[in-house]
Amino acid sequence: MKSYLDTDEVVINKDRKFGSTTEYYPCLIGKEPALFTAGQLAVAKKRAARNPEDIPGKSFWYFLGF
């Protein structure tokens, strides 16, 4: 897997509307900028934990516990 999102890099929501988050985690998807909330990252981590077979770069042996 080549992708990496640095959770140490946080941007403040400058024009915050009522009920919106105070900060975002920025990244590039291809060449397009994207912003994720902490909640969206938590959902993605849970999804990855439920579906380890879908994570690129894991070998057959990884799933057998080697």
C-alpha positions in Angstrom: 0.0 0.0 0.0 1.4 3.4 -1.0 -1.2 5.7 0.5 -0.6 7.6 3.8 -2.6 10.2 5.6 -0.6 12.1 8.3 -2.9 12.5 11.3 -0.4 14.9 12.8 -1.3 17.4 10.1 -4.5 19.2 11.2 -6.1 22.3 9.7 -8.5 24.5 11.6 -12.0 25.1 10.2 -11.7 28.8 9.7 -15.3 29.6 8.6 -17.0 27.2 10.9 -20.8 26.9 10.8 -22.8 25.9 13.8 -22.4 22.1 14.5 -19.5 21.6 12.2 -16.1 20.2 13.3 -13.4 22.5 14.5 -10.6 20.8 12.6 -9.9 18.6 9.6 -7.2 16.1 8.4 -6.1 17.1 4.9 -4.8 14.8 2.2 -4.7 14.5 -1.6 -6.8 11.9 -3.5 -4.9 11.8 -6.7 -4.3 15.5 -7.4 -7.5 16.7 -5.6 -7.4 18.0 -2.1 -9.7 16.3 0.5 -10.6 17.0 4.1 -11.6 14.3 6.6 -13.1 14.7 10.1 -11.9 12.6 13.1 -15.2 10.7 12.9 -14.7 9.8 9.3 -11.2 8.5 10.1 -12.6 6.4 13.0 -15.2 4.8 10.7 -12.6 4.0 8.1 -10.3 2.4 10.7 -13.2 0.2 11.9 -14.0 -0.8 8.3 -10.4 -1.8 7.8 -10.4 -3.9 11.0 -13.6 -5.7 9.9 -12.2 -6.4 6.4 -8.5 -7.1 6.7 -8.6 -9.2 3.5 -9.3 -6.1 1.5 -6.1 -4.2 2.6 -3.5 -4.2 -0.2 -0.1 -5.5 0.5 -1.1 -8.2 3.0 0.2 -11.7 2.0 -1.6 -15.0 2.2 0.7 -15.8 5.1 -0.4 -12.7 7.1 -3.9 -14.1 7.3 -2.6 -17.4 8.6 -0.9 -15.7 11.4 2.7 -15.9 10.1 
